[in-house]
Amino acid sequence: MRKKQSWHLTQSGRAAIKAAQDTSGNIGQVASGGEKPGNEPEEAKLQNTSKQIVQTAILQAVKQVSQESQQKELKEECTVSQHLKEEELIKKHDKKK
């Protein structure tokens, strides 16, 4: 019996995405504010780098959420398994009485 997977960003996951977005915004501001006209290849390079930073941060956040979900699920499964073993021992003990 498998539970429906729910995805919730942890505080650190949200922070990673926000930091990446802030970084990408800063890169764009520096590029557009400090460049001379006609320097479009540099701006395109900075925009691509910015996109890669955001994508990397999002992938890391998703990976972290996935790992945390798996750990939580394993912990729950272990708890259920331990509970079932305890019930079996109680039943065996009750039968001996």
C-alpha positions in Angstrom: 0.0 0.0 0.0 1.8 3.1 -1.3 0.9 6.6 -0.2 0.3 9.3 -2.8 3.6 11.2 -3.2 3.3 14.8 -2.2 5.9 17.4 -3.0 6.6 20.2 -0.5 9.6 22.4 -0.8 11.5 22.6 2.4 12.6 26.0 3.6 16.2 25.3 2.4 14.8 24.3 -1.0 12.8 27.5 -1.3 15.9 29.4 -0.2 18.0 27.8 -2.9 15.5 28.7 -5.6 15.2 32.3 -4.3 19.0 32.7 -4.2 19.3 31.4 -7.8 16.6 33.8 -8.9 18.2 36.7 -7.1 21.6 35.8 -8.6 20.1 35.6 -12.1 18.4 39.0 -11.7 21.7 40.6 -10.5 23.6 39.2 -13.5 21.0 40.7 -15.8 21.2 44.1 -14.1 24.9 44.2 -14.2 25.0 43.2 -17.9 22.4 45.7 -19.0 23.6 48.5 -16.8 27.3 48.3 -17.5 27.6 47.3 -21.1 28.3 49.3 -24.1 25.9 49.1 -27.1 26.8 46.4 -29.5 28.1 44.0 -26.9 25.2 41.6 -27.4 27.2 38.4 -27.4 28.4 39.1 -23.9 24.8 39.8 -22.7 23.6 36.6 -24.3 26.5 34.7 -22.6 25.5 36.2 -19.2 21.8 35.4 -19.8 22.7 31.8 -20.6 24.9 31.5 -17.5 22.1 33.0 -15.5 19.6 30.4 -16.8 22.1 27.6 -16.0 22.4 28.9 -12.5 18.7 28.9 -12.0 18.2 25.5 -13.6 21.0 24.1 -11.4 19.4 25.5 -8.2 16.0 24.2 -9.1 17.4 20.7 -9.9 19.2 20.7 -6.6 16.1 21.8 -4.7 14.0 19.1 -6.4 16.7 16.5 -5.7 16.8 17.6 -2.0 13.0 17.4 -1.8 13.0 13.9 -3.4 15.7 12.7 -1.0 13.8 14.1 2.0 10.6 12.5 0.8 12.3 9.1 0.4 13.9 9.3 3.8 10.5 10.2 5.4 8.8 7.3 3.5 11.5 4.8 4.6 11.2 6.0 8.2 7.4 5.6 8.1 7.8 2.1 6.6 10.2 1.1 9.3 7.9 2.4 11.9 5.0 0.4 10.5 7.1 -2.7 10.2 8.3 -2.4 13.8 4.7 -1.9 14.9 3.6 -5.0 13.1 6.4 -7.0 14.7 5.4 -5.8 18.1 1.8 -6.8 17.5 3.0 -10.3 16.4 5.0 -10.7 19.6 2.1 -9.6 21.7 -0.2 -12.1 20.0 2.3 -14.9 20.5 2.7 -13.9 24.2 -1.1 -13.8 24.6 -1.5 -17.3 23.1 0.9 -18.7 25.6 -1.2 -17.5 28.5 
